[in-house]
Amino acid sequence: MATESDLTQRVEAALDEIRPFLASDGGDISLIEITPEMIVRVQLHGTCVDCSVNQMTLKNGVEMTVKRHAPEVVAVHEIGLTETA
């Protein structure tokens, strides 16, 4: 069974893979937490916050990449700017 730190490292590796694409549009992404239910919570930054396609990017880009690196993850959810983990 994977350790929590191993899972975090794999999720961070997935986010690192996505960052250049987000940065090319002036955005970024941060890992907030991985819940016990295996839901990855992230926060979008920069132009990604107000982007009209951010939910599509989250589902098709971020979630797919995270699940490729960490298949045990069931979903990726974005938290809003005012939410905290």
Secondary structure as GFF3:
##gff-version 3
##sequence-region A 1 85
A	DSSP	alpha_helix	4	23	.	.	.	ID=ss1
A	DSSP	beta_strand	27	34	.	.	.	ID=ss2
A	DSSP	beta_strand	39	46	.	.	.	ID=ss3
A	DSSP	alpha_helix	54	56	.	.	.	ID=ss4
A	DSSP	pi_helix	57	63	.	.	.	ID=ss5
A	DSSP	alpha_helix	64	69	.	.	.	ID=ss6
A	DSSP	beta_strand	75	78	.	.	.	ID=ss7
###
